[in-house]
Amino acid sequence: MRVAFAHDYFYALGGAEQTVAVLHGLWPEAPVYTSFVDRSTFPLDIAPWDVRASFLQRIPHPARVQKFLTPLYPLAFRSFDTEPFDAVISSASFAAKGLPRRNDTLHICYCYTPPRFLWGLTPATDRQRMPWVLRGLDALLRPHLRRWDRWAAAQPHHMVAISHTVAARIRRVYGREATVIYPPVATRRFHSQPCRDEGYYVYVGRLEAHKRINLAIAAAQAAGVPLRVIGDGPLRDRLAKTTPANVALLGWLPEEALLTQLAGCRALLFPGEEDFGIVMVEALSAGKPVIAFGAGGATEIVQPGVNGVLVAEQSAAAFAQALRDFDPARYSPESCRQTAAQFDESVFSLQFKAFVEEKWTEFTQSLQST
């Protein structure tokens, strides 16, 4: 079976890009269609891959202007002259699912979420921080891009969602059903250090408003517990000026240092609402429980009383109370790791490959019967 991939763009290494890497390992000869690759900002070595970038690749340092390129992404993917493949697998939130294909080519979309900026999923505070030029473009182009996005979402034969949270969103936005296959997490790399409890809590993630890092800091201050913040982002400078003494901003850490911090923490603090939440699985892989807001992907990962706590209200007061009440003796590293193992990349690989092969068999049979 000849397979091709499509991915929105490569400029930062996140869960979507790690998923593409795992998928590519299943079909290493498959070409990867994308709008652009900015090698100055993208850390993963994809030089051995057959990457086929669009005309947007001609823009110097496209990552710097990627938000301004949004109206061009649909055109970029529709401009590809694709070969006759047996199957196309799009890894997409937005435009990659609109990759052209032949009628005898099966298309499966692995969808991270319908685009947040189009469907009211971006917090109003984030939108207010956008430059006025972007806000103007957003208001002008959103109706047209919404129509195109709905059209593109109708092109794949099958949609696969990263969580039940996203599957419900796909149903609401696109009117389509989606099979849920959780994204891959390299859980075993978090087994390298023994668990210990050094009394501090950790937050791991981008320092952005919608991640609710301010809530985590306020809760730790109110509860009087030490918090170590791991990550970088646009709020870094502001937080550095206002962070209380019990909170340490560690910035971005290399992998070994991150593993050390997770191994020594009491629990991961996760105050945001995510589509899935890979960092929660990583903490569980390290044998650590999670204190998370009880919405979104956290409800599919955290089992209250088994591997963590789900906080009913997304407020500093509610999280502070959860920190005061937290008893680490209730949670064993073994229970946490057992949960994490369900999301290991080996599980994803088996499930996704079996899904593609099953749908390819059904597709070829339908072609033969017409």
C-alpha positions as CSV (number, residue, x, y, z in Angstrom):
1,M,0.0,0.0,0.0
2,R,1.5,3.4,-1.1
3,V,0.9,6.0,1.6
4,A,1.4,9.8,1.6
5,F,1.2,12.1,4.6
6,A,0.0,15.7,4.9
7,H,0.8,18.0,7.8
8,D,-0.1,21.6,8.3
9,Y,3.4,23.0,8.8
10,F,6.7,22.3,10.7
11,Y,8.0,25.2,12.7
12,A,7.7,24.0,16.4
13,L,8.0,20.6,18.0
14,G,4.7,19.8,19.7
15,G,2.4,16.8,20.1
16,A,1.2,17.0,16.5
17,E,4.7,16.9,15.1
18,Q,5.7,14.0,17.4
19,T,2.7,12.2,16.2
20,V,3.7,12.7,12.6
21,A,7.2,11.3,13.5
22,V,5.6,8.1,14.9
23,L,3.3,7.8,11.8
24,H,6.2,8.2,9.5
25,G,8.0,5.4,11.3
26,L,5.1,3.1,10.3
27,W,5.4,4.1,6.6
28,P,9.0,5.5,6.3
29,E,8.9,5.7,2.5
30,A,5.9,7.9,2.4
31,P,6.3,11.5,1.2
32,V,5.1,14.3,3.5
33,Y,3.2,17.2,2.0
34,T,3.3,20.4,4.1
35,S,2.9,24.2,3.7
36,F,6.5,24.9,4.9
37,V,9.3,23.7,7.1
38,D,11.2,26.4,9.0
39,R,14.5,24.6,9.8
40,S,15.7,27.6,11.9
41,T,13.0,26.9,14.5
42,F,12.1,23.2,14.0
43,P,14.4,21.0,16.1
44,L,13.5,17.5,14.8
45,D,15.8,16.1,12.2
46,I,13.5,15.3,9.2
47,A,16.3,15.5,6.6
48,P,15.9,11.8,5.6
49,W,12.2,12.3,5.0
50,D,10.7,13.0,1.5
51,V,9.2,16.3,2.5
52,R,7.3,18.2,-0.3
53,A,6.7,21.8,0.8
54,S,4.4,24.3,-1.0
55,F,5.3,27.6,-2.5
56,L,5.2,29.1,1.0
57,Q,8.7,27.5,1.5
58,R,10.1,30.4,-0.6
59,I,9.3,32.9,2.2
60,P,12.4,33.5,4.4
61,H,11.9,32.3,8.0
62,P,8.1,31.6,7.5
63,A,7.6,30.8,11.2
64,R,8.0,34.5,12.0
65,V,5.0,35.3,9.9
66,Q,3.0,32.1,10.0
67,K,-0.1,33.7,11.4
68,F,-0.2,36.2,8.5
69,L,0.0,33.2,6.1
70,T,-3.3,31.7,7.3
71,P,-5.3,32.8,4.3
72,L,-2.7,31.1,2.0
73,Y,-2.7,27.7,3.7
74,P,-5.7,26.3,1.8
75,L,-4.2,27.5,-1.5
76,A,-0.9,25.9,-0.5
77,F,-2.4,22.5,-0.1
78,R,-4.7,22.7,-3.0
79,S,-1.7,23.6,-5.3
80,F,-0.1,20.2,-4.8
81,D,-0.1,17.8,-7.8
82,T,-0.2,14.5,-5.8
83,E,0.7,11.2,-7.2
84,P,-1.6,8.2,-7.3
85,F,-1.4,6.9,-3.7
86,D,-3.4,4.1,-2.2
87,A,-4.0,6.1,1.0
88,V,-3.4,9.7,2.2
89,I,-3.2,10.3,5.9
90,S,-3.6,14.0,6.9
91,S,-2.3,15.1,10.3
92,A,-4.3,18.3,10.6
93,S,-6.1,20.9,12.5
94,F,-6.6,23.2,9.5
95,A,-5.5,23.0,5.9
96,A,-3.7,19.7,5.5
97,K,-7.1,17.8,5.4
98,G,-7.8,19.6,2.1
99,L,-4.9,17.9,0.2
100,P,-6.1,16.8,-3.3
101,R,-6.5,13.1,-4.0
102,R,-7.8,10.8,-6.7
103,N,-11.1,9.1,-6.4
104,D,-9.4,5.7,-5.9
105,T,-7.3,7.1,-3.0
106,L,-8.4,6.5,0.6
107,H,-8.1,9.6,2.8
108,I,-8.0,9.4,6.6
109,C,-7.6,12.5,8.7
110,Y,-6.0,12.4,12.1
111,C,-7.6,15.6,13.6
112,Y,-6.2,17.4,16.6
113,T,-9.1,19.9,16.7
114,P,-11.2,22.0,14.4
115,P,-9.1,25.3,14.1
116,R,-9.5,27.2,17.3
117,F,-9.2,30.6,15.6
118,L,-12.1,29.9,13.3
119,W,-14.6,28.2,15.6
120,G,-14.6,30.4,18.8
121,L,-12.2,28.1,20.7
122,T,-9.5,30.8,21.2
123,P,-10.0,32.7,24.5
124,A,-11.2,36.3,24.0
125,T,-8.1,37.5,26.0
126,D,-5.8,35.9,23.4
127,R,-7.7,37.5,20.5
128,Q,-7.5,40.9,22.2
129,R,-3.7,40.6,22.4
130,M,-3.5,40.0,18.6
131,P,-2.0,42.9,16.6
132,W,-4.7,45.1,15.1
133,V,-3.7,44.0,11.6
134,L,-4.4,40.3,12.5
135,R,-7.7,41.2,14.2
136,G,-8.8,43.0,11.1
137,L,-7.8,40.1,8.8
138,D,-9.5,37.7,11.2
139,A,-12.8,39.6,11.0
140,L,-12.6,39.9,7.2
141,L,-11.6,36.4,6.3
142,R,-13.1,34.2,9.0
143,P,-16.5,33.6,7.2
144,H,-14.6,32.5,4.0
145,L,-12.1,30.3,5.9
146,R,-15.0,28.7,7.8
147,R,-16.7,27.7,4.6
148,W,-13.4,26.3,3.2
149,D,-12.7,24.5,6.5
150,R,-16.1,22.8,6.4
151,W,-15.5,21.8,2.8
152,A,-12.1,20.4,3.6
153,A,-13.4,18.5,6.6
154,A,-15.9,16.7,4.3
155,Q,-13.1,15.4,2.0
156,P,-11.6,12.6,4.2
157,H,-13.4,9.3,4.1
158,H,-12.7,8.9,7.8
159,M,-11.9,11.3,10.7
160,V,-9.9,10.1,13.7
161,A,-9.8,12.3,16.8
162,I,-7.2,12.6,19.4
163,S,-9.8,12.4,22.3
164,H,-13.5,12.1,22.9
165,T,-13.4,15.8,23.7
166,V,-12.2,16.5,20.1
167,A,-14.6,14.0,18.7
168,A,-17.5,15.8,20.2
169,R,-16.1,19.1,18.8
170,I,-15.9,17.5,15.3
171,R,-19.5,16.4,15.6
172,R,-20.6,19.9,16.6
173,V,-18.6,21.8,14.1
174,Y,-18.5,19.5,11.1
175,G,-21.5,17.2,11.7
176,R,-19.2,14.2,11.4
177,E,-18.5,11.2,13.6
178,A,-14.8,10.5,14.4
179,T,-13.1,7.4,15.8
180,V,-10.9,8.1,18.8
181,I,-7.3,7.0,18.9
182,Y,-5.3,8.7,21.6
183,P,-2.0,10.3,20.4
184,P,1.3,8.6,21.1
185,V,3.5,9.3,24.1
186,A,7.0,8.0,24.6
187,T,6.2,6.9,28.2
188,R,9.2,4.6,28.8
189,R,11.7,7.5,28.7
190,F,10.1,8.7,31.9
191,H,11.0,5.5,33.8
192,S,14.8,6.4,33.9
193,Q,14.8,7.9,37.4
194,P,13.4,6.6,40.7
195,C,10.4,8.4,42.1
196,R,11.0,10.6,45.2
197,D,8.9,13.2,46.9
198,E,10.9,16.4,47.5
199,G,7.8,18.4,48.5
200,Y,7.3,20.7,45.5
201,Y,4.7,20.7,42.7
202,V,5.4,21.4,39.0
203,Y,3.7,23.1,36.1
204,V,5.0,22.1,32.7
205,G,3.9,23.9,29.5
206,R,3.9,27.0,27.5
207,L,3.6,30.3,29.4
208,E,0.5,31.5,27.6
209,A,-2.7,33.0,29.0
210,H,-5.0,30.1,27.9
211,K,-2.8,27.6,29.7
212,R,-3.9,29.4,33.0
213,I,-0.4,29.5,34.4
214,N,-1.4,32.5,36.5
215,L,-4.0,30.3,38.2
216,A,-1.4,27.7,39.1
217,I,0.9,30.4,40.6
218,A,-2.0,32.0,42.6
219,A,-3.1,28.7,43.9
220,A,0.4,27.7,45.0
221,Q,0.8,31.1,46.8
222,A,-2.6,30.8,48.5
223,A,-1.8,27.2,49.7
224,G,1.7,28.1,50.7
225,V,3.3,25.3,48.7
226,P,6.5,25.4,46.5
227,L,5.8,25.4,42.7
228,R,8.4,25.0,40.0
229,V,7.3,26.3,36.6
230,I,8.9,24.6,33.6
231,G,8.5,26.1,30.2
232,D,8.8,29.3,28.2
233,G,6.5,31.6,26.3
234,P,5.2,35.2,25.9
235,L,4.3,35.6,29.6
236,R,7.8,34.8,30.8
237,D,9.0,38.4,31.4
238,R,5.7,39.5,33.0
239,L,5.8,36.5,35.4
240,A,9.4,37.1,36.3
241,K,8.4,40.5,37.7
242,T,5.4,39.3,39.8
243,T,6.2,35.7,40.8
244,P,6.1,35.1,44.6
245,A,9.1,33.6,46.5
246,N,7.6,30.1,46.7
247,V,7.4,29.9,42.9
248,A,10.6,29.2,40.8
249,L,10.6,29.9,37.0
250,L,12.9,27.3,35.6
251,G,12.3,28.1,31.9
252,W,12.7,25.5,29.2
253,L,14.7,22.5,30.3
254,P,16.5,19.8,28.3
255,E,15.0,16.3,28.6
256,E,17.2,14.9,31.3
257,A,16.6,18.0,33.5
258,L,12.9,17.7,32.9
259,L,12.9,14.1,33.9
260,T,14.8,15.0,37.1
261,Q,12.2,17.6,38.1
262,L,9.3,15.3,37.4
263,A,10.8,12.4,39.3
264,G,11.2,14.6,42.4
265,C,7.9,16.5,42.4
266,R,4.9,15.7,44.6
267,A,2.4,16.1,41.7
268,L,1.8,17.9,38.4
269,L,-0.5,21.0,38.5
270,F,-2.6,21.3,35.3
271,P,-5.0,24.2,35.5
272,G,-5.8,24.6,31.8
273,E,-8.3,22.8,29.6
274,E,-6.7,20.9,26.8
275,D,-7.9,18.8,23.9
276,F,-5.8,15.9,25.3
277,G,-2.9,16.9,27.5
278,I,0.3,14.9,26.7
279,V,2.2,16.4,29.7
280,M,-0.3,14.7,32.1
281,V,0.6,11.4,30.6
282,E,4.3,12.2,30.8
283,A,3.9,13.0,34.5
284,L,2.0,9.8,35.1
285,S,4.8,7.9,33.2
286,A,7.2,9.3,35.8
287,G,5.0,7.8,38.5
288,K,3.5,11.2,39.6
289,P,-0.2,12.0,40.2
290,V,-1.9,14.9,38.5
291,I,-4.1,17.7,39.9
292,A,-6.1,19.0,36.9
293,F,-9.1,21.0,36.0
294,G,-11.9,18.6,35.5
295,A,-12.7,19.3,31.8
296,G,-11.4,18.4,28.4
297,G,-8.7,15.8,28.0
298,A,-8.0,15.6,31.7
299,T,-11.3,13.7,32.2
300,E,-10.0,11.0,29.9
301,I,-6.6,10.7,31.6
302,V,-7.0,11.4,35.3
303,Q,-8.9,8.9,37.4
304,P,-9.8,10.6,40.8
305,G,-8.5,8.7,43.7
306,V,-6.3,6.4,41.5
307,N,-3.8,8.7,39.8
308,G,-4.8,12.2,40.7
309,V,-7.5,14.8,41.4
310,L,-10.0,16.6,39.1
311,V,-10.8,20.1,40.3
312,A,-14.4,21.0,39.6
313,E,-13.9,24.8,39.3
314,Q,-11.2,26.6,37.3
315,S,-10.3,29.1,40.0
316,A,-7.3,29.8,42.2
317,A,-9.3,29.2,45.3
318,A,-10.5,25.7,44.1
319,F,-6.9,24.7,43.1
320,A,-5.5,26.1,46.4
321,Q,-8.0,23.9,48.4
322,A,-7.0,20.9,46.3
323,L,-3.4,21.5,47.1
324,R,-4.2,21.8,50.8
325,D,-6.2,18.6,50.8
326,F,-3.7,16.6,48.6
327,D,-2.3,13.5,50.2
328,P,0.5,12.0,48.1
329,A,0.4,8.8,50.1
330,R,-2.9,7.9,48.4
331,Y,-1.2,7.5,45.0
332,S,1.3,4.8,44.0
333,P,3.8,5.3,41.2
334,E,2.7,1.9,39.8
335,S,-1.0,3.0,39.4
336,C,0.1,6.2,37.7
337,R,2.4,4.3,35.3
338,Q,-0.3,1.7,34.5
339,T,-2.6,4.5,33.3
340,A,0.2,6.1,31.3
341,A,1.0,2.8,29.5
342,Q,-2.4,2.9,27.8
343,F,-1.2,5.9,25.8
344,D,2.3,4.6,24.9
345,E,3.4,5.1,21.3
346,S,3.4,1.4,20.8
347,V,-0.3,1.2,21.5
348,F,-1.0,4.1,19.1
349,S,1.1,2.5,16.4
350,L,-0.8,-0.8,16.7
351,Q,-4.2,0.8,16.8
352,F,-3.6,3.3,14.0
353,K,-2.0,0.9,11.6
354,A,-4.8,-1.6,12.2
355,F,-7.4,1.1,11.5
356,V,-5.8,2.1,8.2
357,E,-5.5,-1.4,7.0
358,E,-9.1,-2.2,8.0
359,K,-10.4,0.9,6.2
360,W,-8.2,0.2,3.2
361,T,-9.7,-3.3,2.9
362,E,-13.2,-1.8,3.1
363,F,-12.4,0.9,0.6
364,T,-11.0,-1.5,-2.0
365,Q,-14.0,-3.7,-1.7
366,S,-16.3,-0.8,-2.3
367,L,-14.3,0.2,-5.4
368,Q,-14.6,-3.3,-6.8
369,S,-18.4,-3.4,-6.2
370,T,-19.0,-0.2,-8.1
